[in-house]
Amino acid sequence: MPVLTGLDRVARGDADVLALLRGRVGLVAHPASVDRRLRHVREVLRERGVEVVALFGPEHGYGGEAQDMIGVADARDRDGVPIHTLYGEQYEMLSPRREHLEGLDAIVVDLMDVGSRYYTFVWTAALVIEAASKLGIRTVVLDRPNPLGGERIEGAPQRPGFRSFVGLFDVPVRHAMTIGEIARLSAAQLGVDRRLLDVVTMEGWSRAMTFPATELPWVLPSPNMPTYETARVYPGGCLLEGTNLSEGRGQTRPFEIFGAPWVDGRALAELPIEGAIVRALTFSPTFHKHAKTTCGGVQIHVTDEAAFRPYEAYVRLIARCRAMAPEAFRWRTERYEFIDTIPAFDLLTGGAEIREAIDRGQSLDGLLEDDRRVADTFRETRAPFLLYPSAS
């Protein structure tokens, strides 16, 4: 049975789904908001007679043109429908404004997520649900697969004081939930009336499925998420943003490729990573850190997806880079996702423990084992919000 997303059910014309989309509708979407035939949600809704009167774009914009952490301006589409930004220079811009929601009967969220807490689209959905509920407006989430599947959990939830736009609520780094399930969890955390959130569930998806098994088309949901393979390493690869290591931006394999001018790729490649081959290389980032400068580094080639743990792998790789060149390596302390009082790496890992252990040159084994235990307890927390069966 093929996997059908929530949008595919709209395209099919399911009566119970279309009943949720009556009246004046707002739409939160991006370029990956497509059905199995690669038709954008805007086109599908138009074909089904849904009156979309307002559009909203998350980080990177409705059209997906902006790079990470770049503010996006309001605009209009070619039909003259206003496009309101949900990502700007201030935290307040992450939520839809009251005047942009008034008069709507429902707001539809159709966003492709990649299964990592730091990827901000699930938190945009949460903020939309919160803002809409205050006006008594229903949010309808068209659910999509978690590309990493719904079973493997990695990285402990945030500790007190470390919430941010890369984790509004306390969930593991690799949370193994769909955007619809995260929406349900978020609504409960926010105390939103259950009648104001509907999730249009998928058909044919089970928790053991990673993205290739769905046979759905991959469309990059953001400029540096070009492939499923990128998403596969991203629970670890995004940690690079908390350092002065380049994430390989502008390369065709960002986050798989990383390094810096002072990194000895051959020495770094000697670090054993279960389920992957670490290959030394040189590269030149097109933009951001070390732009147009030759960097030493590595590319991560996953050889055994079941054995590969991206979060732990990149924590260990970053620690090795720090130990190799302590005079050149540094943690990012500049403003990160609207926070300038906490190092970015701490926001990403959910606390200061791992960064501090790396700085002291201590073994990470105990901390990572603690993370595994705490992450596993999240299964009980998430259970009431799950919508799909496990493999068993």
C-alpha atoms as one frame of an Amber mdcrd trajectory, in Angstrom:
protein
   0.000   0.000   0.000   1.513   3.362  -0.981   1.937   5.995   1.701  -0.532
   8.851   1.299   0.187  12.116   3.111  -2.499  14.351   4.521  -2.231  16.414
   1.338  -2.680  13.301  -0.804  -5.973  12.727   0.997  -7.030  16.283   0.105
  -6.066  15.615  -3.504  -8.097  12.412  -3.468 -11.103  14.397  -2.317 -11.809
  12.698   1.012 -15.079  14.231   2.162 -14.196  14.267   5.864 -10.965  16.109
   5.113 -12.541  18.664   2.789 -15.154  19.372   5.460 -12.338  20.759   7.628
 -11.363  23.240   4.894 -14.583  25.162   4.403 -14.722  28.930   4.492 -11.789
  31.337   4.394  -8.527  29.487   4.885  -4.935  30.475   5.661  -2.072  28.258
   4.521   1.381  27.698   6.052   3.599  26.028   3.465   6.968  25.868   1.731
   8.351  24.312  -1.488   8.225  20.733  -0.148   4.468  20.987   0.489   3.682
  18.728  -2.465   1.586  15.638  -3.111   2.776  12.360  -4.636   2.467  13.916
  -8.110   4.650  16.880  -7.046   1.731  19.330  -7.139   2.064  22.084  -4.568
  -0.517  22.294  -1.782  -1.686  25.662  -3.152  -2.608  24.039  -6.455  -4.259
  21.041  -4.791  -6.390  23.239  -2.535  -7.418  25.375  -5.503  -8.500  22.275
  -7.439 -10.614  21.183  -4.489 -12.346  24.540  -4.243 -10.702  25.641  -0.994
 -10.662  29.429  -0.615  -7.110  30.348   0.434  -7.036  34.024   1.365  -3.713
  34.245   3.237  -0.356  32.516   2.924   2.317  32.157   5.600   5.968  31.255
   5.130   8.182  29.683   7.843  11.967  30.040   8.154  13.522  30.206   4.661
  10.263  31.700   3.350   7.151  30.464   1.573   9.262  30.014  -1.563  12.266
  28.596   0.281  14.712  31.166  -1.096  16.273  32.448   2.154  19.273  30.915
   3.897  19.223  29.941   7.566  18.516  32.641  10.164  17.805  35.241   7.466
  14.712  37.389   7.969  12.039  37.185   5.290   9.771  40.066   4.255   6.028
  39.959   3.598   5.020  39.716  -0.064   2.205  38.674  -2.384   1.958  35.695
  -4.689   1.222  36.028  -8.404  -2.514  35.905  -7.674  -2.217  38.809  -5.261
  -2.740  36.719  -2.124  -0.677  38.146   0.770   2.280  36.094   2.005   2.981
  36.812   5.667   6.386  35.965   7.058   6.746  33.784  10.137  10.475  34.422
  10.385  12.082  37.816  10.898  14.544  39.764  12.991  12.651  39.501  16.305
  11.204  36.517  18.137   7.739  38.081  17.998   7.770  37.682  14.209   7.728
  33.879  14.552   4.000  33.915  15.356   1.259  35.050  12.987  -0.092  38.485
  13.814  -3.663  38.870  14.988  -4.657  41.039  12.028  -3.409  38.367   9.601
  -5.562  35.697  11.250  -8.784  37.594  11.843 -11.552  36.532   9.481 -10.104
  33.051   8.873 -12.217  29.973   9.486  -9.194  27.659   9.546  -5.442  27.701
   9.007  -3.799  24.778   7.244  -0.237  23.717   8.075   1.519  21.573   5.476
   5.248  21.487   6.237   7.796  18.787   5.537   9.869  18.147   8.657  13.135
  16.178   8.887  12.841  14.575  12.315  15.323  16.671  14.316  14.329  18.954
  17.187  16.406  21.807  15.796  14.540  21.961  12.481  12.208  24.852  13.152
   9.122  23.965  11.112   7.503  21.933  13.920   7.883  24.925  16.237   6.371
  27.249  13.637   3.393  24.882  13.608   3.183  25.088  17.407   3.218  28.890
  17.378   0.543  28.963  14.667  -1.658  26.660  16.746  -1.193  28.898  19.777
  -1.969  32.149  17.944  -4.952  30.732  16.052  -6.467  29.166  19.171  -6.525
  32.524  20.929  -8.967  33.695  18.240 -10.973  30.466  18.239  -9.585  29.485
  14.818  -8.979  25.816  14.020  -5.585  24.627  12.826  -5.559  21.724  10.382
  -2.205  19.944  10.098  -1.742  17.834   6.960   0.557  15.154   8.296   3.716
  13.896   6.601   6.244  11.146   7.379   9.132  11.642   9.705  11.903  10.863
   7.191  13.988   9.198   9.923  11.147   6.916  10.953   9.187   6.829  14.160
  11.193   4.518  16.392  14.846   5.541  16.933  15.201   8.312  19.541  18.518
  10.113  20.195  19.762  12.976  22.338  18.195  13.933  25.657  15.427  16.560
  25.898  16.451  20.056  26.968  17.244  20.758  30.560  15.537  23.701  32.359
  16.512  27.052  30.881  17.519  25.778  27.430  14.311  26.127  25.431  14.513
  28.172  22.228  13.272  28.179  18.632  15.396  25.060  18.096  13.259  23.386
  20.763  10.208  25.140  22.200   9.198  22.069  24.181  11.340  19.398  25.789
  11.815  16.637  23.231  14.881  14.599  22.240  17.036  15.703  19.332  15.827
  12.824  17.186  12.251  12.700  18.414  10.752  10.024  16.137   7.423  11.862
  15.806   5.599  13.264  12.796   4.774  16.953  12.565   1.148  16.066  13.339
   2.196  14.232  16.489   4.452  17.098  17.590   1.507  19.437  16.959  -0.651
  17.360  19.306   2.076  17.374  21.959   2.545  21.139  21.560  -1.181  21.827
  21.788  -1.334  19.877  25.042   1.653  21.790  26.440  -0.048  25.064  25.477
  -3.427  24.060  26.904  -5.156  24.478  23.542  -8.755  23.261  23.261  -8.597
  19.902  21.460 -11.444  20.999  19.197  -9.167  23.651  17.687  -6.618  21.186
  16.276  -7.237  18.593  13.578  -4.526  16.355  12.160  -5.243  14.808   8.768
  -3.416  11.529   9.211  -1.467   9.622   6.588  -2.427   6.260   5.176   0.054
   3.416   4.865   2.808   4.815   7.118   4.173   2.895  10.086   6.859   3.875
  12.535   9.527   1.575  11.090   9.451   3.398   7.735  12.256   5.740   6.807
  11.718   8.023   3.850  12.891   5.722   1.029  10.297   3.127   2.071   7.456
   5.617   1.558   8.205   5.979  -2.179   7.256   9.651  -1.854   9.208  12.267
  -3.832  11.833  14.249  -1.953  11.699  18.020  -2.424  14.250  20.010  -0.455
  12.326  21.711   2.391  15.125  24.238   2.935  18.124  25.329   0.854  20.638
  23.113   2.672  18.501  19.983   3.003  18.882  18.670  -0.565  18.454  14.932
   0.033  17.196  12.322   2.437  20.849  11.516   3.156  21.265  15.061   4.483
  18.340  14.554   6.851  19.858  11.264   7.971  22.992  12.960   9.366  21.274
  16.180  10.461  20.557  15.131  14.098  24.328  15.340  14.490  25.298  17.610
  11.627  23.326  20.589  12.913  25.548  20.635  16.016  28.240  22.099  13.761
  26.255  25.354  13.790  27.314  25.753  17.421  30.999  25.843  16.423  33.282
  27.598  13.960  33.425  24.467  11.799  31.868  24.913   8.353  28.816  22.771
   7.678  29.810  22.628   4.015  27.230  25.205   2.989  27.152  25.683  -0.740
  28.473  22.162  -1.315  26.145  19.557  -2.790  26.364  17.501   0.441  26.070
  20.005   3.331  26.240  18.566   6.860  27.678  15.338   5.425  30.766  17.406
   4.527  32.311  19.622   7.200  35.615  21.059   8.314  37.749  24.185   8.640
  41.073  25.517   7.346  42.831  24.118  10.432  41.245  20.624  10.365  43.444
  17.659   9.434  40.916  15.515   7.593  43.161  12.448   7.568  43.575  12.536
  11.334  39.846  13.169  11.862  38.970  10.251   9.569  40.795   7.885  11.927
  38.018   8.279  14.501  35.886   5.114  14.295  32.180   5.840  13.759  29.821
   2.890  13.918  27.708   2.499  10.793  29.692   4.983   8.709  32.930   5.553
   6.848  34.622   8.879   7.565  36.470  10.007   4.426  39.040  12.795   4.419
  38.714  15.586   1.849  39.295  19.243   1.167  36.571  21.687   0.125  35.768
  25.381  -0.161  32.508  26.630   1.415  30.585  28.904  -0.936  29.279  31.095
   1.882  29.041  31.541   5.663  31.941  30.229   7.758  35.321  30.126   5.933
  33.664  31.151   2.666  35.865  30.642  -0.407  38.684  29.287   1.749  40.177
  25.833   1.335  39.223  23.709   4.305  40.369  20.334   5.506  37.589  18.057
   6.628  35.650  14.882   6.107  32.534  13.481   4.520  30.348  11.061   6.454
  29.254   8.080   4.350  26.553   6.082   6.149  27.003   2.371   5.471  24.654
   0.860   8.056  21.650   3.035   8.848  20.516   0.816  11.708  23.885   1.105
  13.473  24.598   4.766  12.723  23.786   7.214  15.534  24.242  10.685  14.041
  23.944  12.662  17.272  26.637  10.693  19.076  28.804  10.509  15.960  28.979
  14.269  15.485  29.462  14.956  19.192  32.557  12.753  19.071  33.776  14.262
  15.786  33.408  17.799  17.143  35.247  16.809  20.307  38.109  15.431  18.181
  38.277  18.694  16.201  38.451  20.664  19.459  41.248  18.449  20.759  43.186
  18.620  17.484  43.328  22.427  17.351  42.288  24.013  20.669  43.806  27.337
  19.674  41.698  27.582  16.486  38.446  25.855  17.461  35.765  27.905  19.181
  32.141  27.644  20.201  29.583  30.006  18.705  28.633  32.675  21.237  26.992
  35.088  18.796  23.199  35.390  18.718  21.618  32.123  17.614  17.916  31.720
  16.878  17.073  34.869  18.884  19.173  33.877  21.934  22.433  35.692  22.732
  22.995  34.660  26.353  23.543  30.908  25.878  26.117  29.267  23.569  24.452
  27.867  20.466  25.875  24.391  21.101  24.115  24.294  24.480  20.798  25.238
  22.896  21.256  22.437  20.391  22.294  19.718  22.842  19.810  20.969  25.435
  22.318  21.843  28.133  25.915  22.788  28.880  27.177  19.380  30.021  28.597
  18.065  26.739  30.299  21.335  25.767  31.902  21.635  29.182  33.115  18.014
  29.086  34.630  18.576  25.633  36.425  21.680  26.906  37.861  19.686  29.822
  38.949  16.870  27.514  36.893  14.360  29.477  35.470  11.109  28.153  31.988
  11.556  26.706  30.935   7.944  27.212  29.097   8.484  30.478  27.240  11.603
  29.313  26.164   9.973  26.065  24.990   6.898  27.946  22.960   9.145  30.265
  21.503  10.861  27.188  20.445   7.487  25.764  18.649   6.549  28.978  16.858
   9.884  29.315  15.892   9.939  25.636  14.383   6.486  25.961  12.101   7.619
  28.789  10.560  10.083  26.338   8.670   7.145  24.821   6.221   7.342  27.706
   5.851  11.117  27.363   5.057  10.957  23.657   2.765   7.897  23.808  -0.562
   9.796  24.197   0.171  11.850  21.072   1.158   9.109  18.623  -1.048   8.445
  15.619   0.621   5.506  13.868   1.485   1.890  14.763   4.916   0.493  15.452
   6.325  -2.338  13.373   5.257  -4.871  15.996
